[in-house]
Amino acid sequence: HSRDPIMVPLKEMPEALTPPKAKRVQLRPGAWVRMRGGIYKGDLARVIRVNDEAGRCVVKIIPRLDYAKLEAKLVKGEKGSKVAGGSKIRIPAKPFSKPDAAVHGIPEGYIETRYDTGQLTYVLDSMRFREGYLLRNVSQRGVMANVKPTYDELQKFHSARIKDKRDEDSADEEDAAEGVRQDVQKATLEDAAALEVEAADEMDSSKAAMRFGRGDSVVVIKGDLRNLVGTVQYVNEKSGVVTIKPEHKELTDLLEVDALQLEKYFNVGNHVKVVRGKHEGSTGMVVSVKDNVVEVFSDTTQEVMRVFLRDLIDCAEVTHGLTKFGDTYNLLDLVELDDMSTGVIVNVEKEACKVVTNTASSGTNAVVRVCRLPNIRQKVFSHNLTGNDAFGNVINRGDVLKIGQGSWKGKSGTVKHIARHNFVFLECRDVIENLGIICVKAKNCNVVGGEG
């Protein structure tokens, strides 16, 4: 009963593979985006023009220029393998200016000056620059939309434009520098406020309620109870209602408030923790609150961080942040620093770490230093290192020592690390700061159970 095979009509064939439909990115001039690939991957950019028909847009971004490659190509006329490039090191982002290009070997004659739509524009090797930014015509699929930049990113982006402006006309350096600072601050705060308004418009009550937790201080920003401060007692994320205890002598009952009518509230002196952004995990004290931006003095780096209100929560204690610093170092590692001293990492944050060092005058506590990655030379493996106590007993890792001299006299601790020059790092249970790590001279200690 064999028959010749008959081809199934195309309309009746089942689809074995269905390619997903690419989502159309909704962009508008002024929107913040991130680049998806290339040397600018992850960089913040701002849309200045959109062509929906062609699926493209023009963005401005802080350029990453390889001046060595440009000089070889334009000035020296080198081609092919002679042209500098191919390095895996990512070129730092830096605003473009003619004086800076000249310093890097690109004479002014290679830079064309135009006035596009009345705006001063420079052209170098087919690249267009305006106010320090690179103007790039890219596919809309090559950018990530709906981006919410951090305060630091906004400030860095606006600093590029102002810096180029200052290069063009700097009459009095001091006045110019102050003008730069004020303009950057103003532009950053304006964009920060616009982002907050945009985020509020996109949020419903249920999503807004997720920003709050029990114990948070809040302030009512809309309605009859405007400016009322209270403490969150309960959050109903499903209904978007937050129950607060008002801080008002005439209002003693708990109040239910729509989450959209609330904002976090911080006073100067409050201790807080950053939960999102560049400084995530850092803790510190509030030193200034202006609109939606809070200045926080970091517990670890002893520097001021600027973050949005939405990215903070109350924090009663100093946290020890992360446990890994960079790709190499961990909390409680023994490291060698750039000044040839050694120390133990006792606190880690994204940008820096705290190190208890062995640099101290005789009889005083060890110096605690804030270090960034370039300040650390290498990790020290002290497993096989030994020392000698006041009576000549050999000290090994894990031994219990009793301190007989110096500012830590009378305390006992377990040897965590042994360093050069007969220093030991002890872990003391009755020392609260720096995870209980202290540094002492081995000759000032006695091994518990040893001779002497």
MARDRENTI-912501 format. One line per 10 residues: number of its first residue (from 0); their letters; for each residue x, y, z of N, C-alpha, C, CB. Coordinates in steps of 0.2 Angstrom, whole numbers. Glycine has a CB too. Example, Ala and Ser with C-alpha at 12.3 -4.5 7.8 and 13.67 -1.06 7.14 Angstrom:
REM residues 2
0	as	66/-28/39/62/-22/39/66/-16/39/57/-22/45; 64/-11/35/68/-5/36/64/0/39/70/-3/29
***
This chain:
REM residues 452
0	hsrdpimvpl	4/-6/0/0/0/0/4/6/0/-5/0/6; 10/6/-3/15/12/-3/12/17/-8/22/10/-4; 13/23/-5/11/29/-10/17/34/-10/5/33/-7; 17/38/-15/22/43/-16/21/48/-11/22/46/-23; 27/50/-8/26/56/-3/23/62/-6/33/57/1; 19/65/-2/16/72/-4/18/77/1/8/71/-4; 20/83/-2/23/88/2/17/92/6/26/93/-2; 18/93/12/13/96/16/12/103/14/14/95/24; 6/106/13/6/113/11/9/118/16/-2/115/10; 12/123/14/16/127/19/11/130/24/19/133/15
10	kempealtpp	5/132/23/1/134/28/-1/130/33/-6/137/24; 0/123/32/-2/118/37/4/116/41/-5/112/33; 10/118/39/16/116/42/17/119/49/23/118/38; 18/115/54/19/118/61/25/122/61/19/113/67; 25/127/65/31/132/66/36/128/71/30/139/68; 42/126/69/47/123/73/51/128/77/52/119/69; 52/134/74/56/139/78/52/146/76/63/139/75; 51/149/82/48/155/81/52/161/84/41/156/85; 56/165/80/60/170/83/56/175/87/64/173/77; 59/177/93/55/182/97/55/188/94/59/182/104
20	kakrvqlrpg	50/192/94/49/198/92/53/203/96/42/201/91; 57/207/93/61/212/96/57/218/99/67/215/92; 58/219/105/54/224/108/56/231/106/54/224/116; 51/235/104/53/242/102/55/246/108/47/245/98; 61/249/108/63/253/113/59/260/112/70/254/113; 56/263/118/53/269/117/58/274/120/46/269/122; 60/279/116/65/284/117/62/291/116/71/283/114; 65/295/120/63/302/119/69/307/120/57/305/123; 69/313/117/75/317/118/75/319/126/74/323/114; 81/318/128/82/320/136/82/314/140/77/324/138
30	awvrmrggiy	80/308/137/80/302/141/87/299/142/76/296/137; 88/296/148/94/293/150/94/286/148/95/293/158; 100/284/145/101/277/142/108/274/144/100/277/135; 109/268/144/116/265/144/117/261/138/116/260/150; 124/261/136/126/258/130/126/250/131/133/261/128; 125/247/126/124/239/127/131/236/126/119/236/123; 135/239/121/141/235/119/147/240/117/140/230/113; 152/237/115/158/241/113/162/244/119/156/246/108; 166/248/117/170/251/122/166/256/127/176/256/119; 160/257/125/156/261/129/151/257/133/152/267/125
40	kgdlarvirv	152/251/133/147/246/137/146/248/144/149/239/136; 139/249/146/138/251/153/138/259/154/142/248/157; 141/263/149/142/270/150/135/274/150/146/273/145; 134/279/154/128/283/154/128/288/148/127/287/161; 123/288/145/122/293/139/115/296/139/123/289/132; 114/302/135/108/305/135/106/306/128/109/312/139; 100/305/127/97/305/120/96/312/118/90/301/119; 98/314/112/97/321/110/92/321/104/103/325/109; 92/316/100/88/316/94/86/308/93/91/319/88; 79/308/91/77/301/89/74/300/82/71/299/94
50	ndeagrcvvk	76/295/79/73/294/72/69/287/72/78/294/66; 63/287/74/59/281/75/59/277/68/52/282/78; 58/280/63/57/277/56/63/273/55/56/282/51; 69/275/56/75/272/54/78/267/60/81/276/53; 74/268/66/76/264/72/83/266/75/76/257/70; 84/273/74/91/275/77/90/281/81/96/277/71; 95/283/85/95/289/89/102/292/90/92/287/96; 102/298/91/109/302/93/109/303/100/109/308/89; 115/300/103/116/301/110/122/305/111/116/294/114; 123/308/117/129/312/119/132/308/125/128/319/121
60	iiprldyakl	138/307/125/141/302/130/149/305/131/142/295/127; 151/304/137/158/306/138/163/301/135/159/305/146; 167/304/130/171/300/126/177/296/129/174/304/120; 178/291/126/184/287/128/189/286/122/182/279/130; 193/291/121/197/292/115/204/289/116/198/300/113; 206/285/111/213/282/111/217/287/107/213/275/108; 220/292/110/224/297/107/230/295/104/226/303/112; 233/289/106/239/286/103/237/284/96/242/281/108; 231/280/96/229/278/90/227/283/85/223/273/91; 224/288/87/222/294/83/229/298/80/218/299/87
70	eaklvkgekg	233/299/85/240/302/82/243/298/77/244/303/88; 244/291/78/247/287/73/243/287/67/247/280/76; 237/287/67/233/287/61/233/294/57/226/285/62; 232/299/61/231/306/58/237/310/56/226/310/62; 241/310/62/247/314/61/253/310/58/249/316/68; 254/304/60/260/300/58/258/296/51/263/295/63; 252/296/50/250/292/44/251/285/44/254/295/38; 252/282/50/253/275/50/246/271/49/256/273/57; 247/265/46/241/261/45/242/254/47/239/261/37; 237/250/47/237/243/48/240/241/55/241/239/43
80	skvaggskir	245/237/55/248/235/62/251/240/65/252/229/61; 254/245/62/257/251/65/253/255/69/261/255/60; 247/255/68/242/259/72/241/257/79/235/260/68; 242/261/84/241/259/91/234/257/92/243/265/96; 234/252/96/227/249/98/227/242/99/222/250/92; 221/239/100/221/232/102/222/230/109/226/228/98; 223/236/113/224/235/121/218/233/124/227/241/124; 218/228/129/212/226/132/211/231/138/213/219/135; 215/236/139/214/241/145/209/246/142/220/244/147; 203/246/146/198/251/144/200/258/145/192/250/149
90	ipakpfskpd	200/262/140/202/269/140/197/273/145/202/272/133; 200/277/150/196/281/154/191/286/150/200/285/159; 185/287/153/181/292/150/183/299/152/173/291/152; 184/304/147/186/310/148/183/315/143/194/311/148; 181/321/145/178/326/141/183/328/135/175/332/144; 180/329/129/185/332/124/186/339/124/182/329/117; 192/341/123/193/348/122/199/349/117/194/352/129; 200/355/114/205/356/109/212/356/113/204/362/105; 213/360/118/219/360/122/221/353/124/218/364/128; 216/349/127/218/342/129/220/338/123/212/339/132
100	aavhgipegy	217/338/117/219/335/111/226/337/109/214/336/106; 228/343/110/235/345/108/240/342/112/235/353/108; 238/342/119/243/339/124/245/332/122/240/339/131; 240/328/119/241/321/117/243/320/110/234/317/118; 245/326/107/248/325/100/244/326/94/251/318/100; 238/329/95/233/330/90/233/338/89/226/328/91; 237/341/84/237/348/83/230/351/81/242/350/77; 229/357/82/223/360/81/221/360/74/223/368/83; 225/359/69/224/359/62/220/353/60/230/360/58; 220/348/64/217/341/62/210/341/65/221/335/65
110	ietrydtgql	208/347/69/201/347/72/197/352/68/201/349/79; 192/350/65/187/355/61/182/358/66/184/351/55; 181/364/65/176/368/69/170/370/65/179/375/72; 164/368/67/158/369/64/153/372/69/155/362/61; 147/374/66/142/377/70/135/373/67/141/385/69; 134/368/70/128/364/68/122/366/72/129/356/70; 117/369/69/111/372/72/113/377/77/107/366/75; 118/381/75/120/386/79/124/384/85/114/390/82; 126/378/86/130/376/92/137/374/90/126/370/95; 142/376/93/149/375/92/150/367/92/154/378/97
120	tyvldsmrfr	153/364/87/154/357/86/161/356/83/149/354/82; 165/351/86/171/350/83/171/343/80/177/349/89; 175/342/75/175/336/71/182/333/71/172/336/64; 183/327/73/190/324/73/189/317/71/193/324/80; 192/316/65/192/309/62/185/306/61/196/304/66; 180/311/59/173/309/58/169/309/64/172/302/54; 172/310/70/168/310/76/167/317/78/173/307/82; 160/318/80/158/325/82/158/326/89/151/326/79; 160/331/92/160/333/99/157/340/100/168/333/101; 153/340/105/149/346/107/149/347/115/142/346/104
130	egyllrnvsq	152/352/117/152/354/125/156/348/128/145/354/127; 161/345/125/165/340/128/162/333/127/165/341/136; 156/332/125/153/325/124/154/323/117/146/326/125; 154/316/116/154/313/109/147/312/107/158/307/109; 145/314/101/139/313/98/139/307/94/136/319/94; 135/302/96/135/295/92/128/294/89/137/290/97; 128/292/83/122/290/80/122/282/80/122/292/72; 117/280/85/117/272/86/110/269/85/119/271/93; 110/263/84/104/259/84/100/260/91/105/252/82; 93/260/90/90/260/96/90/254/100/82/262/95
140	rgvmanvkpt	92/248/97/93/242/100/99/242/104/92/236/95; 104/246/102/110/246/105/111/250/112/115/249/101; 105/252/114/105/256/121/100/253/125/103/263/120; 101/253/132/96/251/137/92/257/139/99/248/143; 85/257/139/81/262/140/79/262/148/75/263/136; 75/267/150/72/267/157/77/266/162/67/261/158; 83/270/161/89/270/166/88/275/171/95/271/162; 89/273/177/89/278/183/96/279/186/84/275/189; 99/284/183/106/285/186/107/287/193/110/291/181; 113/285/196/114/287/203/116/295/203/119/283/206
150	ydelqkfhsa	116/298/209/118/305/210/125/306/207/118/307/217; 130/301/209/137/302/207/137/301/199/141/296/210; 133/297/196/134/297/188/131/303/185/129/291/186; 126/306/188/123/313/185/128/318/186/117/315/189; 131/318/192/136/323/193/142/323/188/139/323/201; 145/317/187/150/315/183/149/317/176/152/308/183; 142/316/174/140/317/167/140/325/166/133/314/166; 137/329/171/137/336/170/144/339/171/132/339/175; 148/336/174/155/339/175/159/339/169/159/335/180; 157/334/164/161/334/158/159/340/154/159/328/154
160	rikdkrdeds	153/342/153/151/348/150/153/354/152/143/349/149; 153/355/159/156/361/162/163/362/161/154/362/169; 167/357/162/174/357/161/176/359/154/177/350/162; 172/357/149/174/359/142/173/367/141/170/355/137; 167/369/144/165/376/144/171/380/147/159/377/148; 173/378/153/179/382/156/185/382/152/180/378/163; 186/377/148/192/377/144/192/382/139/193/370/141; 186/383/137/185/388/131/186/395/133/178/387/128; 183/397/139/184/404/142/185/404/149/178/408/140; 191/405/151/192/405/158/196/412/160/197/399/161
170	adeedaaegv	192/416/162/195/423/164/198/423/170/189/428/164; 195/422/176/197/421/182/197/414/185/194/426/187; 202/411/186/202/404/188/198/402/194/209/401/189; 198/406/199/194/405/205/187/406/204/197/410/211; 185/411/200/178/412/199/175/407/194/177/419/196; 179/405/190/177/400/185/176/393/188/183/399/179; 181/392/193/180/385/197/174/385/201/186/384/201; 172/391/204/166/391/208/160/391/204/166/398/212; 160/394/198/155/394/193/153/387/191/156/398/187; 159/383/190/158/376/188/155/372/193/166/373/186
180	rqdvqkatle	157/373/199/154/369/204/147/370/205/158/371/211; 145/377/205/138/379/206/133/376/200/137/386/206; 136/377/194/132/374/188/131/367/188/136/376/182; 137/363/190/136/356/190/131/354/196/143/353/192; 131/357/201/127/356/207/119/357/205/128/360/213; 118/363/201/112/365/199/109/360/194/112/372/196; 113/358/189/111/354/184/109/347/187/116/353/178; 114/344/191/113/338/194/106/337/198/119/336/199; 105/342/202/99/343/207/93/343/202/99/348/212; 93/347/197/87/347/193/86/341/189/88/353/187
190	daaaleveaa	91/337/187/89/331/184/87/325/189/96/328/180; 90/326/195/88/321/201/81/322/202/93/323/207; 79/329/203/72/330/204/67/327/199/71/338/205; 69/328/193/65/326/187/65/318/187/68/328/180; 70/315/189/70/308/189/65/305/195/77/305/191; 65/309/200/61/307/206/53/308/204/62/311/212; 52/313/200/45/315/198/43/309/193/44/322/195; 48/307/189/46/302/184/45/296/187/52/302/179; 49/294/192/48/288/195/42/287/199/54/287/200; 40/293/202/33/293/206/27/292/201/33/300/209
200	demdsskaam	28/295/195/22/295/190/22/287/188/24/299/184; 27/284/187/27/277/185/25/272/190/34/275/182; 25/274/197/24/270/202/16/269/205/28/271/208; 14/263/206/7/263/209/8/262/217/3/257/206; 3/262/221/3/261/228/7/255/230/-4/262/231; 5/250/227/8/243/229/16/243/228/6/238/225; 19/246/223/26/247/222/29/252/227/27/249/215; 25/257/228/28/262/232/28/260/239/23/268/232; 24/255/241/24/252/248/30/248/249/18/248/250; 33/245/244/39/241/244/45/245/246/40/237/238
210	rfgrgdsvvv	45/251/246/51/255/248/52/256/255/50/262/245; 46/255/259/46/256/266/47/249/270/40/260/268; 49/250/276/50/244/281/48/247/288/57/241/281; 47/242/292/45/244/299/51/248/302/43/237/303; 49/253/306/54/257/309/57/263/305/60/253/311; 55/263/299/57/269/294/54/275/297/56/267/287; 58/281/297/55/287/298/52/290/291/60/292/301; 46/292/291/43/295/285/40/301/286/38/290/282; 38/305/280/35/311/281/29/311/275/40/317/280; 24/314/277/18/314/272/19/320/268/11/315/276
220	ikgdlrnlvg	19/319/261/21/324/256/14/327/252/26/322/251; 9/323/253/3/325/250/-3/325/255/1/321/243; -9/328/253/-15/328/257/-15/332/263/-16/321/259; -21/331/267/-22/335/273/-17/335/278/-29/334/275; -13/329/278/-8/328/283/-1/330/281/-8/320/285; -1/334/276/6/335/273/11/338/279/5/341/268; 17/336/278/23/338/283/22/334/289/22/345/284; 17/330/290/17/326/296/23/320/296/10/322/297; 26/320/302/32/315/302/30/309/306/38/318/305; 31/303/304/29/297/308/34/291/307/22/295/307
230	tvqyvneksg	33/286/311/37/280/310/33/274/308/40/278/317; 35/271/303/32/265/300/31/259/305/35/263/294; 24/257/306/23/252/310/21/245/306/17/253/315; 18/246/301/16/240/297/15/243/289/9/238/299; 17/238/285/16/239/278/12/234/274/23/240/274; 7/236/271/3/231/267/4/232/260/-5/232/269; 9/228/257/11/229/250/5/228/245/17/225/249; 1/223/247/-5/222/242/-9/227/241/-9/216/245; -11/231/247/-16/237/246/-12/243/245/-20/237/252; -6/243/246/-2/249/246/-3/254/251/-3/253/239
240	vvtikpehke	-5/252/257/-6/256/263/-1/255/268/-13/255/266; 2/261/271/7/260/276/4/263/282/13/264/274; 5/259/288/2/261/294/8/265/298/-1/255/299; 7/271/300/12/275/304/10/277/311/14/281/299; 15/278/315/14/281/321/16/288/321/17/277/327; 11/293/321/13/300/320/17/303/326/7/304/319; 22/307/325/26/311/330/23/318/331/33/311/328; 17/317/334/13/324/335/9/323/342/8/325/329; 10/328/346/7/327/353/-1/326/353/9/333/357; -4/329/348/-11/329/347/-14/323/343/-14/335/344
250	ltdllevdal	-9/319/340/-11/313/336/-8/307/339/-9/314/329; -12/303/343/-9/297/346/-11/291/343/-12/297/354; -16/291/339/-18/284/336/-14/283/330/-26/285/334; -14/277/328/-10/275/322/-14/277/316/-9/267/321; -11/279/310/-14/281/304/-12/277/298/-12/289/303; -17/276/294/-16/272/288/-15/277/282/-22/267/286; -10/277/279/-8/282/273/-6/278/267/-3/287/275; -9/281/261/-7/278/255/1/279/254/-11/282/249; 4/274/252/11/274/251/13/279/246/14/267/248; 9/281/241/11/286/236/12/293/240/6/287/231
260	qlekyfnvgn	9/294/246/9/300/249/14/301/254/2/301/253; 19/296/254/24/296/259/31/296/256/24/289/263; 36/299/260/43/299/257/47/298/264/45/306/254; 53/295/262/57/293/268/60/300/271/63/289/266; 61/300/278/63/306/281/69/305/285/57/308/286; 74/309/284/80/308/288/82/315/291/86/305/284; 85/315/297/87/321/300/95/321/300/85/322/308; 98/327/300/105/327/301/107/323/307/108/334/301; 112/319/307/114/315/313/112/308/313/112/319/319; 106/306/309/104/300/308/109/295/305/98/299/304
270	hvkvvrgkhe	110/289/308/114/284/305/110/280/300/117/280/310; 113/279/294/110/276/288/114/271/284/107/281/283; 111/267/280/114/262/276/112/263/269/113/255/278; 116/263/264/115/264/257/113/257/254/121/267/253; 107/256/251/105/249/249/105/249/241/98/248/251; 106/254/238/107/253/230/112/258/228/100/255/227; 115/257/222/119/261/218/127/260/220/118/268/221; 131/265/218/138/264/218/140/263/226/141/270/216; 137/266/231/139/265/238/135/260/241/139/271/241; 132/255/238/128/250/241/132/246/247/126/245/236
280	gstgmvvsvk	129/245/252/132/242/258/136/247/263/137/237/256; 137/253/261/141/258/265/136/260/270/144/263/261; 139/262/276/135/265/281/138/272/283/135/261/288; 134/276/286/137/283/288/132/287/291/140/286/282; 134/293/293/130/298/296/127/303/291/133/301/302; 121/305/292/118/310/287/121/317/290/110/310/288; 124/321/285/126/327/286/122/333/283/134/328/285; 118/331/278/114/336/274/109/333/270/119/340/269; 103/336/270/97/334/266/95/340/262/92/331/271; 95/339/256/92/344/251/88/341/246/98/348/248
290	dnvvevfsdt	82/343/246/77/340/241/77/332/242/78/342/234; 79/329/236/79/321/236/86/319/237/76/319/230; 91/323/238/98/321/239/100/322/246/102/325/234; 104/316/248/106/316/255/114/315/255/103/310/259; 117/319/259/125/319/260/126/314/266/128/326/260; 130/309/265/131/304/271/139/304/271/128/297/269; 141/305/278/148/304/279/150/297/281/150/309/286; 154/294/276/155/286/277/159/284/283/159/284/271; 157/279/286/160/276/292/167/274/290/156/271/295; 168/271/284/174/268/282/179/273/279/172/262/277
300	tqevmrvflr	177/276/273/181/280/269/182/287/272/179/281/262; 178/289/277/178/296/280/177/301/275/184/297/284; 173/300/270/172/304/264/164/305/264/175/302/258; 162/311/261/155/312/260/152/308/253/154/319/259; 147/304/254/144/301/249/137/305/247/142/294/250; 135/306/241/129/309/239/124/304/236/130/315/234; 119/303/239/114/297/237/107/300/237/115/291/241; 103/297/234/95/298/234/92/296/240/92/296/227; 87/299/242/83/297/248/80/290/247/77/302/249; 78/288/241/75/282/240/80/276/241/72/281/233
310	dlidcaevth	87/278/241/92/273/241/95/272/249/98/274/237; 91/275/254/94/274/260/89/271/265/95/281/263; 91/268/270/87/265/276/90/267/282/86/257/275; 87/267/288/89/268/294/94/262/296/84/269/299; 99/264/300/104/258/302/107/260/308/109/257/296; 105/256/313/107/258/320/115/257/322/103/255/325; 118/252/318/125/250/319/129/251/313/125/243/322; 136/251/314/140/251/309/141/244/306/147/254/311; 140/243/300/140/237/297/147/236/294/135/236/291; 149/229/293/156/228/291/155/227/283/158/222/294
320	gltkfgdtyn	150/229/280/150/229/273/151/222/270/155/234/270; 155/222/265/156/216/261/161/212/264/158/218/253; 162/206/261/168/202/263/173/201/258/165/195/265; 172/203/252/177/203/247/179/210/244/175/198/241; 186/211/244/188/217/241/192/216/234/192/221/246; 189/219/229/192/217/222/191/210/221/199/219/222; 195/207/217/195/200/215/200/196/219/197/199/208; 204/199/223/209/195/227/209/195/234/216/198/225; 206/200/237/207/201/245/200/200/248/209/208/246; 201/197/254/195/195/258/196/199/265/194/188/259
330	lldlvelddm	190/199/268/190/202/275/195/197/280/183/202/278; 199/201/284/203/198/288/210/195/285/200/192/292; 211/196/279/217/195/275/223/199/278/216/195/268; 229/196/278/235/200/279/237/202/273/240/196/283; 239/209/272/241/212/266/247/216/267/235/216/263; 250/217/261/256/222/261/254/228/258/262/219/258; 255/234/261/253/241/258/258/244/254/250/245/263; 256/250/250/261/253/246/267/256/250/258/258/242; 266/257/257/272/260/260/276/255/264/269/265/266; 275/249/262/279/243/264/276/241/271/286/244/264
340	stgvivnvek	271/244/274/269/241/280/264/235/279/265/247/284; 262/232/284/257/226/283/252/227/288/261/219/285; 246/224/286/240/225/290/235/220/289/237/232/289; 229/220/292/224/216/292/217/220/290/222/212/298; 214/217/284/208/220/282/202/219/287/206/218/275; 199/224/290/194/224/295/187/226/293/196/227/301; 187/230/287/181/232/285/181/233/277/179/239/288; 176/231/273/176/231/266/170/235/264/177/224/263; 171/240/259/165/243/255/167/242/248/164/250/258; 163/245/244/164/244/236/170/248/234/158/247/233
350	eackvvtnta	171/254/237/177/258/234/183/258/239/175/265/234; 183/256/245/188/256/249/188/251/255/189/263/252; 193/250/259/193/245/264/197/248/270/196/238/262; 196/246/276/200/248/282/205/243/284/195/250/288; 211/245/285/216/240/287/219/242/293/221/240/281; 220/238/298/223/239/304/231/237/303/221/234/310; 235/242/303/242/242/301/247/240/307/244/248/297; 253/239/305/258/238/310/262/244/311/262/232/309; 260/250/308/264/256/309/261/260/315/263/261/303; 265/261/320/263/264/326/269/266/330/258/260/331
360	ssgtnavvrv	269/271/334/274/273/339/274/268/345/274/280/341; 280/267/348/280/263/353/275/264/359/288/263/356; 271/259/361/267/260/366/260/263/364/270/264/371; 259/264/358/252/267/355/249/262/351/253/274/352; 242/263/350/238/259/346/241/259/339/231/260/347; 239/253/335/241/253/328/237/258/324/240/246/325; 240/260/318/236/265/314/231/261/310/241/269/310; 225/264/309/220/261/305/219/265/299/213/260/309; 221/262/293/221/266/287/216/264/282/228/265/284; 213/269/278/208/268/273/212/267/267/203/274/273
370	crlpnirqkv	211/261/263/214/260/257/210/258/252/219/253/259; 212/260/246/209/258/239/213/253/236/208/264/235; 211/250/231/215/244/228/222/246/226/211/242/221; 223/252/223/230/253/221/235/254/228/231/260/218; 232/255/233/236/256/240/238/249/242/232/259/245; 236/243/240/237/237/242/242/233/237/231/232/243; 248/231/239/253/228/234/251/221/233/260/229/237; 250/217/239/249/210/238/246/207/245/256/207/236; 243/201/244/241/197/250/247/194/253/236/192/248; 248/193/259/253/190/263/251/183/266/256/194/268
380	fshnltgnda	254/178/264/252/171/267/256/170/273/252/166/261; 253/170/279/257/170/285/257/163/289/255/175/290; 254/158/285/253/151/288/260/148/291/250/146/283; 265/150/288/271/146/291/276/151/294/275/144/285; 273/157/295/278/162/299/277/161/307/275/169/297; 282/163/310/282/162/317/286/168/320/286/156/320; 285/169/327/288/174/331/290/172/337/283/180/331; 293/177/341/295/175/348/292/180/353/303/175/348; 290/177/359/287/181/364/293/184/369/282/178/368; 291/187/374/296/191/379/300/186/382/292/194/384
390	fgnvinrgdv	299/179/382/303/174/385/306/170/380/299/170/390; 306/172/373/309/167/368/305/162/366/315/165/371; 298/161/369/294/155/366/292/157/359/288/155/371; 292/151/355/289/152/348/282/153/348/291/146/344; 280/158/344/273/160/343/271/157/336/272/168/343; 265/154/336/262/151/330/255/154/329/262/143/330; 252/153/323/245/155/322/241/151/326/243/155/315; 236/154/330/231/150/334/233/150/341/230/143/331; 239/152/343/241/153/350/238/158/353/249/154/350; 237/157/360/234/162/364/239/166/367/229/159/369
400	lkigqgswkg	239/173/367/244/177/370/241/182/375/248/181/364; 245/183/380/243/188/385/248/194/384/243/185/392; 245/200/384/249/206/383/252/209/389/245/211/379; 258/210/390/261/212/396/263/219/396/267/208/398; 264/222/390/266/229/390/262/233/384/273/230/388; 262/240/385/259/244/380/252/246/382/259/240/373; 248/249/377/242/251/378/236/246/379/239/256/373; 238/240/376/233/234/377/235/229/383/233/230/370; 239/232/387/242/228/393/236/225/397/246/232/398; 237/218/398/231/215/402/226/211/398/228/219/406
410	ksgtvkhiar	226/212/391/221/209/387/224/203/384/219/214/381; 220/198/382/222/192/379/219/191/372/221/186/384; 222/187/368/219/186/361/222/180/358/220/192/357; 219/178/352/221/173/348/225/175/342/215/168/346; 231/172/341/235/175/335/231/173/329/242/171/335; 230/179/325/227/178/318/232/178/313/222/184/317; 237/183/313/242/183/308/249/185/312/241/188/303; 254/183/309/261/185/311/264/188/306/265/179/314; 267/194/307/270/198/301/277/199/303/266/205/301; 280/202/298/288/204/298/289/208/304/290/207/292
420	hnfvflecrd	295/208/306/298/212/312/295/211/318/297/220/310; 293/204/319/290/202/325/284/205/328/295/202/330; 279/207/323/273/209/324/268/204/324/270/215/320; 263/204/329/257/199/328/250/203/328/258/194/334; 246/200/325/239/203/325/235/198/329/236/204/317; 232/200/334/227/196/338/220/198/337/229/197/346; 216/193/339/209/193/339/206/193/346/205/188/334; 204/199/348/202/199/355/195/200/356/206/206/359; 192/196/360/185/195/361/182/202/364/182/189/364; 186/205/369/183/210/372/185/217/369/186/210/379
430	vienlgiicv	187/217/363/188/223/359/183/224/354/196/223/356; 179/229/354/173/230/350/175/232/343/168/234/353; 179/237/342/181/240/336/185/236/331/184/247/336; 185/237/325/189/233/320/189/226/320/196/236/321; 183/223/322/182/216/322/186/213/328/183/213/315; 188/217/332/193/214/338/200/213/336/190/207/340; 202/215/330/209/214/328/213/220/331/209/214/320; 219/218/334/224/223/337/231/221/335/223/224/344; 235/225/334/242/224/332/247/225/338/244/227/326; 251/221/340/256/222/345/263/219/343/253/219/352
440	kakncnvvgg	268/221/347/274/218/346/274/211/350/280/223/349; 277/206/347/277/200/350/281/200/356/280/195/345; 286/204/357/290/204/363/287/207/369/297/208/362; 281/210/367/277/213/373/272/208/376/273/219/371; 272/202/373/267/197/375/270/190/377/263/195/368; 266/186/381/268/180/383/263/175/380/268/180/391; 266/169/378/262/163/376/259/160/382/266/158/372; 252/160/382/249/156/387/250/149/388/241/158/387; 253/147/393/255/140/394/263/139/392/251/135/390; 266/144/390/273/144/388/278/145/394/275/148/382
450	eg	284/144/393/289/145/398/290/153/400/296/142/396; 291/154/406/292/161/408/288/163/414/290/166/402
***
